[in-house]
Amino acid sequence: MTVARAYSAAVVGLEGRVVVVETAVGAGLPGLTIVGLPDAAVKESRERIRAALRHVGFPLPGKNVVVNLAPADLPKTGSALDLPAALSILAANGDIPADRLAGVLTFGELSLDGSVRPVRGVLCIAETAAAEGKAEVLVAPENAAEAAAVAGLRVLPTPHLGAAIAHLAGRELLAPYDEEPAAAPPRSETCDLHEVRGQAVAKRALEIAAAGGHNLLLTGPPGAGKTMLARRLPGLMPPLSREEALEVTRVFSVAGRLPGGTALVTERPFRSPHHGASAAALTGGGSDPRPGEFSLAHHGVLFLDELPEFRRDVLESLREPLEEGVVSVARVAGARSFPARFLLVAAMNPCPCGHRGDPKKKCVCTEKDVQRYVRKISGPLLDRIDLTVEVAAVPAADLHADGDGEPSAAVRGRVAAARKRQLERTGDPRVPNAALPARLARTHCRPDPEARRLLEQAVDRFGLTARGHQRVLRVARTIADLDGRSEVGVAHVAEALRYRRTGTAP
């Protein structure tokens, strides 16, 4: 009996785990058996492998062929193990040198004609290859740019099983992927803030939210511009750092949302799930959990329009990511944790019909209807929202005013300066003021005596919770940063309190 080994990886959560593909060819009934906790897609690879080998002129040997995917206790999902399994069979049968597989990590789905198709989770797999000291990786051409984002890895785009065989046999070597990493595309200005007429208070709130990473709730009648404002928030935020881009790309790759040929996600995500989405769609789900909308918004913006229309369990599932920046998903296959540090922007009408308080349109809702509508959002969730802004209908005079408002680029400059001040204090660009740990908040958000007295009066008068008190201080700290001040003064606290929800309704 001859045994050969090829090396690949499986994606578990957002991590890659090495999988050793062992093949034994020996006496027995002819056939191909795959063991090692394969799922349906892996079991079906027998027919793909059989057809692909026949197409390149290497039909399965007329012997008993057993492929073991080790470790045996790790569930194997997807089709990425097709290529290494085929190469392992060829090595065990003596068609290619078995020792050539030792320093190579391979992954890819096989077509019936032997073509290598792209798979998801390539960035995680490539990082695993580098960590395990593999010299090179064989990938589908569509996955090459993504794999090449990992430094120090020799990436070989492999269009066909025949090309992989020729390379490993030394007959015709594959050319390594050596394209220069594409420069980050210029920031899209198709959603520029200057297009928003009026709404000075809401624009100011967007600037504060972008500068400090604060969650924002926009309330107002239909057509007032809430969605228009929310879509312009990513353009006010600083560009992704390389580390952040890698984290976002990792999530999109595992979720299967990364376009083919893309190396890295270079712009902050903006996710806007429909209010009919289930909790699993937002937190992540499936028998082998994949990231949901919360994680796809990592380092970006999660926009929840018509907030009260979301199911109660969906809204309550926001608590963990808003506090911890992660979302945990437990399934039979195991528990997975996905990053979910996003800036939440929510929008809602003041009542079910949307016209409560509108001087031009009469509200048809009863008081009971309004209370029922507002109570769909729990107090603890509202307590985690730092800025609440009423977006009134835009007057006709503003709609027809000459000249444009301030562009996104100008606001983005002030936001970048404020973020720089936060970085100088914490040393970590991933910790804006909204995410300051309590011990740092006590040091960096300390108000001056006059501002402290004003905040104490607000706590007594409006009944702010301890969390609400801390969030007001963090917002005031951000306002001071935008103002270029080292101390949090009374004007900063007063403005922060104006954005704080008081009472039961938003």
C-alpha positions in Angstrom: 0.0 0.0 0.0 1.3 3.4 -1.0 0.5 6.5 1.1 1.0 10.1 0.0 0.1 13.4 1.7 -1.0 16.8 0.4 -1.6 19.9 2.5 -4.6 22.2 2.6 -6.7 24.1 5.2 -10.2 24.4 6.4 -11.9 27.6 7.6 -13.3 27.5 11.1 -14.9 30.8 12.0 -12.4 33.3 10.7 -9.4 31.0 11.3 -7.7 28.6 9.0 -6.8 25.1 10.3 -4.3 22.9 8.4 -5.8 19.8 6.9 -3.5 16.9 5.9 -5.0 15.1 2.9 -3.7 11.5 3.1 -4.3 9.0 0.3 -3.7 5.3 0.4 -3.8 3.2 -2.8 -3.7 -0.5 -2.3 -5.4 -3.9 -3.0 -9.1 -4.2 -2.6 -12.3 -3.4 -4.5 -11.8 -0.5 -6.9 -13.3 2.7 -5.7 -12.8 6.0 -4.0 -13.6 6.6 -0.3 -13.3 9.9 1.5 -13.2 9.9 5.3 -12.6 12.5 8.0 -15.9 14.2 8.8 -16.7 15.4 5.3 -19.9 17.3 4.7 -22.1 16.7 1.6 -20.0 19.0 -0.6 -16.8 17.1 0.3 -18.5 13.8 -0.3 -19.6 14.9 -3.7 -16.0 15.8 -4.5 -15.5 12.1 -5.4 -17.3 12.5 -8.7 -15.7 15.8 -9.4 -12.2 14.4 -8.8 -13.0 11.2 -10.8 -14.1 13.3 -13.8 -11.3 15.8 -13.6 -8.6 13.1 -13.4 -10.1 11.3 -16.3 -10.1 14.6 -18.3 -6.4 15.2 -17.8 -5.4 11.7 -18.7 -5.0 10.2 -15.2 -8.0 8.1 -14.5 -8.4 6.7 -11.0 -6.3 3.6 -10.5 -8.2 0.3 -10.6 -7.4 -0.2 -6.9 -8.9 0.7 -3.6 -8.3 4.4 -3.0 -8.9 5.9 0.5 -8.6 9.6 1.2 -8.4 10.7 4.8 -8.8 14.3 5.8 -6.9 14.8 9.0 -7.5 15.7 11.8 -10.5 13.4 11.7 -12.4 15.3 14.4 -12.5 18.6 12.5 -15.6 18.9 10.3 -14.7 19.6 6.6 -17.0 21.8 4.6 -17.1 23.2 1.1 -15.2 22.3 -2.0 -11.7 23.7 -1.4 -10.3 20.2 -0.7 -10.9 19.0 -4.3 -7.5 20.0 -5.7 -5.4 18.7 -2.8 -7.3 15.4 -2.8 -6.7 14.9 -6.5 -3.0 15.7 -6.2 -2.7 13.4 -3.2 -4.2 10.6 -5.3 -1.8 11.2 -8.1 1.2 11.2 -5.7 0.1 8.0 -4.1 -0.2 6.4 -7.5 3.3 7.6 -8.5 2.1 10.0 -11.2 3.8 13.1 -9.5 6.7 13.2 -7.0 5.2 12.9 -3.5 8.0 15.0 -1.9 7.0 18.0 -4.0 3.8 18.3 -2.0 5.5 18.8 1.3 6.2 22.5 1.0 3.0 23.4 -0.9 -0.5 24.2 0.4 -3.2 23.8 -2.2 -6.9 24.6 -2.3 -9.5 25.0 -5.0 -12.7 23.4 -6.4 -12.4 21.2 -9.4 -14.7 21.4 -12.4 -15.5 18.2 -14.3 -13.0 19.3 -17.0 -10.3 19.9 -14.5 -10.6 23.7 -14.3 -9.8 25.1 -10.9 -12.6 27.3 -9.5 -12.3 29.9 -6.7 -13.4 29.2 -3.2 -14.2 31.4 -0.1 -12.0 32.1 2.9 -8.8 32.3 0.9 -7.2 35.0 3.0 -7.6 32.9 6.1 -6.1 29.9 4.3 -3.2 31.9 2.9 -2.4 33.3 6.4 -2.4 29.7 7.7 0.0 28.7 4.9 2.4 31.4 5.9 2.1 30.6 9.6 2.9 26.9 8.8 6.0 27.9 6.8 4.7 26.7 3.4 6.8 28.1 0.6 4.0 28.4 -2.0 0.3 28.0 -2.5 -1.6 26.8 -5.5 -4.9 28.7 -6.0 -7.5 29.5 -8.6 -6.5 32.6 -10.6 -9.5 34.5 -9.2 -8.2 33.9 -5.7 -4.6 34.9 -6.4 -4.8 38.6 -5.6 -6.5 37.8 -2.3 -3.9 35.2 -1.3 -1.1 37.6 -2.4 -2.2 40.1 0.3 -0.3 37.9 2.8 3.3 39.0 2.8 6.1 36.5 2.1 3.9 33.9 0.3 4.7 32.7 -3.2 1.3 32.5 -4.9 0.9 30.4 -8.0 -2.3 31.0 -10.0 -3.5 27.5 -11.1 -6.1 27.6 -13.9 -6.3 23.8 -14.4 -5.5 20.5 -12.7 -3.2 19.7 -15.7 -1.2 22.8 -15.0 -0.8 21.8 -11.3 0.4 18.3 -12.4 2.9 19.8 -14.9 4.3 22.2 -12.2 4.7 19.6 -9.5 6.3 17.1 -12.0 8.8 19.8 -13.0 7.7 19.9 -16.7 6.2 23.4 -16.9 6.4 25.6 -13.9 3.6 27.9 -13.0 4.3 31.6 -13.0 4.0 33.3 -9.6 1.5 36.1 -9.1 3.7 39.2 -9.2 1.3 42.0 -10.0 1.8 45.1 -7.9 -0.9 45.4 -5.3 -3.6 47.7 -6.7 -3.6 51.1 -5.1 -6.6 51.8 -3.1 -9.2 53.4 -5.4 -10.1 57.0 -4.8 -12.8 57.5 -2.2 -16.1 57.5 -3.9 -17.8 60.9 -3.6 -21.1 59.9 -5.2 -22.7 60.3 -1.8 -21.3 63.7 -0.8 -22.6 65.7 2.2 -22.9 68.9 0.1 -25.9 67.3 -1.6 -27.9 67.4 1.7 -29.9 70.6 1.9 -30.5 72.1 5.3 -30.3 69.7 8.3 -27.4 71.5 10.0 -28.0 69.8 13.3 -28.0 66.3 11.7 -24.9 67.1 9.8 -23.1 68.1 12.9 -24.3 64.9 14.6 -22.8 62.9 11.6 -19.5 64.7 12.1 -19.4 63.9 15.8 -20.4 60.2 15.2 -17.6 59.8 12.6 -15.0 61.5 14.8 -15.7 59.4 17.9 -17.4 56.3 16.6 -20.7 57.1 18.3 -24.0 55.4 17.6 -26.6 57.6 16.1 -30.4 57.6 15.9 -32.3 59.8 13.4 -36.0 60.4 14.0 -38.3 62.3 11.6 -41.1 62.0 9.1 -40.8 60.1 5.8 -38.8 62.0 3.1 -36.9 64.2 5.6 -33.5 62.8 4.4 -32.6 60.3 7.1 -31.4 57.6 4.7 -29.6 60.2 2.6 -27.7 61.4 5.7 -26.8 57.9 6.8 -25.4 56.9 3.4 -23.0 59.8 3.6 -21.5 58.8 6.9 -18.8 56.3 5.6 -17.4 59.2 3.5 -16.7 61.2 6.6 -14.8 58.5 8.4 -11.0 58.0 8.0 -9.8 55.5 5.4 -9.2 51.9 6.5 -5.8 51.1 7.8 -4.1 48.0 6.3 -4.8 46.0 9.5 -8.5 47.1 9.4 -8.7 46.3 5.6 -7.3 42.8 6.3 -9.9 42.2 9.0 -12.8 43.4 6.8 -11.5 41.3 3.8 -11.3 38.3 6.0 -15.0 38.6 7.0 -16.1 39.2 3.4 -14.0 36.3 2.1 -15.4 33.8 4.6 -18.9 35.0 4.0 -18.4 34.6 0.2 -19.1 38.3 -0.5 -15.6 39.2 -1.9 -15.7 39.8 -5.6 -13.3 37.6 -7.7 -9.9 39.2 -8.3 -10.2 41.5 -5.3 -7.1 41.7 -3.1 -8.4 43.8 -0.2 -11.6 45.7 0.8 -10.3 49.3 0.8 -13.4 51.3 1.7 -15.5 51.2 4.9 -18.5 48.9 4.5 -22.0 50.2 4.6 -24.6 47.6 5.3 -28.4 48.2 5.3 -30.3 45.0 6.0 -34.1 44.9 5.4 -36.2 45.2 8.5 -37.6 41.7 7.7 -34.2 40.1 8.2 -34.0 37.3 10.7 -31.7 37.3 13.7 -29.5 34.6 12.0 -29.1 36.8 8.9 -27.7 39.6 11.1 -25.7 37.7 13.7 -24.5 34.9 11.4 -25.8 31.4 11.0 -25.9 28.1 9.2 -24.8 24.6 10.3 -21.2 25.8 9.9 -21.8 29.5 10.9 -20.8 32.2 8.5 -20.6 36.0 9.3 -23.9 37.9 9.2 -24.7 41.6 8.5 -23.3 42.7 11.9 -19.9 41.3 11.0 -20.1 42.5 7.3 -20.4 46.0 8.8 -17.1 45.5 10.8 -15.1 48.8 10.8 -17.9 50.4 8.8 -21.5 51.5 9.2 -24.6 49.4 10.0 -27.7 51.3 9.0 -31.1 50.0 10.4 -33.9 51.9 8.7 -37.4 51.7 10.2 -35.8 50.5 13.4 -39.1 49.6 15.2 -40.1 47.3 12.4 -37.2 45.0 13.1 -38.2 41.9 15.2 -37.5 42.3 19.0 -35.0 39.4 19.1 -33.1 41.0 16.2 -32.9 44.3 18.1 -31.8 42.7 21.3 -29.1 40.8 19.5 -27.4 44.2 19.0 -26.4 44.5 22.6 -23.4 42.2 22.5 -21.7 43.7 19.4 -22.4 47.3 20.6 -20.7 46.6 23.9 -18.1 44.0 23.0 -17.4 44.5 19.3 -18.0 40.8 18.6 -20.9 38.5 18.0 -21.0 34.9 19.2 -22.9 32.2 17.3 -23.5 28.8 18.8 -24.5 25.8 16.6 -24.2 22.1 16.7 -21.0 22.3 14.7 -19.5 24.5 17.5 -19.4 28.1 18.7 -18.0 30.8 16.5 -17.1 34.4 17.3 -17.0 37.0 14.6 -15.8 40.6 14.8 -18.6 43.2 14.7 -17.2 46.6 15.7 -19.4 48.9 13.7 -20.9 52.3 13.9 -24.7 51.9 14.3 -27.0 54.4 12.5 -30.7 53.8 13.0 -33.6 55.7 11.6 -37.3 55.7 12.6 -40.5 57.7 12.2 -42.0 59.5 15.2 -45.1 57.3 15.0 -46.5 54.5 12.8 -48.0 57.0 10.2 -44.9 59.1 10.4 -46.5 62.5 10.7 -46.6 63.1 14.5 -45.7 66.7 15.1 -45.8 67.6 11.4 -47.6 71.0 11.1 -48.6 70.3 7.5 -49.9 66.7 7.7 -52.2 65.4 10.3 -51.2 62.4 12.4 -53.8 59.6 12.4 -52.2 57.6 15.2 -53.7 57.3 18.7 -51.5 57.8 21.7 -51.7 54.1 22.4 -50.4 53.4 18.8 -47.5 55.7 19.3 -46.5 54.2 22.7 -46.8 50.7 21.2 -44.6 51.8 18.3 -41.9 53.4 20.5 -41.8 50.5 23.0 -40.7 48.1 20.3 -37.2 49.5 21.1 -36.1 48.6 24.6 -34.6 51.1 27.0 -31.3 49.2 27.3 -30.8 49.4 23.5 -31.6 53.1 23.4 -29.2 53.6 26.3 -26.4 52.4 24.0 -27.1 55.1 21.4 -25.1 58.2 22.0 -26.7 60.7 19.7 -30.4 61.2 19.0 -31.3 63.8 16.4 -34.7 64.9 15.1 -34.6 65.3 11.3 -37.4 67.7 10.4 -38.9 68.0 6.9 -36.7 70.4 4.8 -38.3 73.8 4.2 -38.9 74.7 0.6 -36.5 77.7 1.0 -33.7 75.3 1.8 -34.5 73.0 -1.1 -34.2 75.9 -3.6 -31.3 77.7 -2.0 -28.4 78.6 -4.2 -25.0 77.1 -3.6 -23.9 73.8 -2.1 -23.3 72.9 1.5 -20.0 71.9 3.0 -18.5 68.9 1.1 -17.6 65.6 2.7 -13.9 66.2 2.2 -13.9 69.3 4.5 -15.7 67.4 7.2 -13.4 64.4 6.8 -10.4 66.6 7.4 -11.8 67.7 10.8 -12.7 64.1 11.6 -9.2 63.0 10.8 -7.7 65.7 13.0 -9.9 64.6 15.9 -9.0 60.9 15.4 -5.4 61.8 15.4 -5.8 63.4 18.9 -7.5 60.3 20.1 -4.7 58.1 18.7 -2.1 60.3 20.6 -3.9 59.6 23.8 -4.6 55.8 23.4 -1.9 54.7 20.9 -4.5 52.4 19.3 -6.4 53.6 16.2 -9.1 51.0 16.8 -10.2 52.7 20.0 -12.1 55.9 19.3 -13.7 57.8 22.1 -16.9 55.7 22.0 -14.9 52.5 22.7 -12.7 53.9 25.4 -12.3 51.4 28.3 -13.7 52.7 31.6 -10.3 53.3 33.1 -9.1 55.4 30.2 -12.5 57.3 30.0 -12.0 58.4 33.7 -8.7 59.9 32.7 -9.3 61.3 29.3 -12.9 62.4 29.6 -12.7 64.3 32.9 -14.7 67.5 32.6 -13.6 70.8 34.2 -15.4 71.9 37.4 -18.1 73.9 35.6 -18.8 71.2 33.1 -19.0 68.6 36.0 -21.6 70.7 37.8 -23.7 70.9 34.6 -23.5 67.1 34.1 -24.4 66.4 37.7 -27.5 68.6 37.3 -28.4 66.7 34.2 -28.1 63.4 35.9 -30.5 64.5 38.7 -33.0 66.2 36.4 -33.1 63.7 33.5 -32.3 60.5 35.4 -29.4 59.5 33.3 -28.1 55.9 33.9 -24.5 55.3 34.8 -24.0 54.1 31.2 -25.7 57.3 29.9 -23.5 59.4 32.1 -20.4 57.8 30.6 -21.6 58.1 27.1 -22.3 61.8 27.5 -18.8 62.3 28.7 -17.4 60.4 25.7 -19.4 62.4 23.3 -18.3 65.6 25.0 -14.7 64.4 24.7 -15.2 64.0 20.9 -16.7 67.4 20.6 -13.7 68.8 22.4 -11.4 67.0 20.0 -13.2 68.5 17.1 -12.8 71.9 18.8 -9.0 71.2 19.2 -9.3 71.5 23.0 -7.5 69.3 25.5 -10.0 69.8 28.3 -13.7 69.0 28.2 -15.5 72.2 28.9 -19.1 73.2 29.7 -19.9 74.0 26.1 -18.8 70.5 25.1 -21.0 68.8 27.8 -23.9 71.1 27.0 -23.8 70.1 23.3 -23.5 66.4 24.2 -26.5 66.6 26.4 -28.6 68.1 23.6 -28.0 64.9 21.7 -28.9 62.6 24.6 -32.3 61.0 24.7 -34.2 61.9 27.8 -37.6 60.4 28.7 -39.2 57.3 27.3 -39.5 58.2 23.6 -36.7 58.9 21.2 
